[in-house]
Amino acid sequence: MQLDMASTLLDHARELLNEPKASPRELRFVATRLMEALADTSRVAQSRGQRLTVTDDPPDPPDGSCEMSRPAG
């Protein structure tokens, strides 16, 4: 939900920034909302990052093969 709200806010900010007659008050308002959305998305990213398993093993290649199973040479 927070990411969807941030996306909607970005669309609104783009429109406002393209409006030559946008007032300083409107710009300040959208900047404040953008800061809040950025803080929310940062929390989401940190939370998701903490749930990832940390291992010392390198990831498998995208084709599913394993480096150690390939013949040397």
C-alpha positions in Angstrom: 0.0 0.0 0.0 2.8 2.4 0.9 4.6 1.8 -2.4 1.3 2.4 -4.4 0.8 5.6 -2.5 4.4 6.7 -3.3 3.8 5.9 -7.0 0.6 8.0 -7.0 2.4 10.9 -5.3 5.2 10.8 -7.9 2.7 11.2 -10.7 1.2 14.2 -8.8 4.6 15.7 -8.2 5.5 15.4 -11.9 2.3 17.2 -12.9 2.9 19.9 -10.4 6.5 20.4 -11.4 5.4 20.8 -15.0 2.9 23.5 -14.0 4.6 26.9 -14.5 2.1 28.6 -12.1 2.6 26.2 -9.2 2.9 28.2 -6.0 5.7 27.9 -3.5 3.1 26.6 -1.0 2.0 23.8 -3.4 5.6 22.9 -4.1 6.4 22.8 -0.4 3.4 20.6 0.2 4.4 18.1 -2.4 8.0 18.1 -1.3 6.9 17.3 2.3 4.7 14.4 1.0 7.6 13.2 -1.1 9.8 13.1 2.0 7.2 11.1 3.8 6.8 8.7 0.9 10.6 8.3 0.6 10.8 7.5 4.4 8.0 4.9 4.0 9.6 3.2 1.0 13.0 3.2 2.8 11.4 1.4 5.7 9.8 -1.1 3.3 13.1 -1.8 1.6 15.0 -2.2 4.9 12.3 -4.5 6.3 12.4 -6.7 3.1 16.2 -6.6 3.2 16.3 -7.9 6.8 14.1 -10.8 5.8 16.6 -12.0 3.1 18.8 -14.9 4.1 22.5 -13.9 4.2 24.9 -16.6 3.0 28.6 -16.8 2.1 27.9 -18.8 -1.0 27.8 -16.9 -4.3 24.4 -17.1 -6.2 23.9 -19.8 -8.8 24.3 -18.6 -12.4 21.0 -17.7 -14.1 21.1 -20.8 -16.4 21.0 -23.1 -13.3 24.4 -24.6 -13.9 26.9 -24.8 -11.2 30.5 -23.5 -11.7 32.0 -26.4 -9.7 30.3 -29.0 -12.0 31.9 -27.7 -15.1 35.0 -29.5 -16.4 38.3 -27.7 -16.0 40.3 -26.8 -19.0 
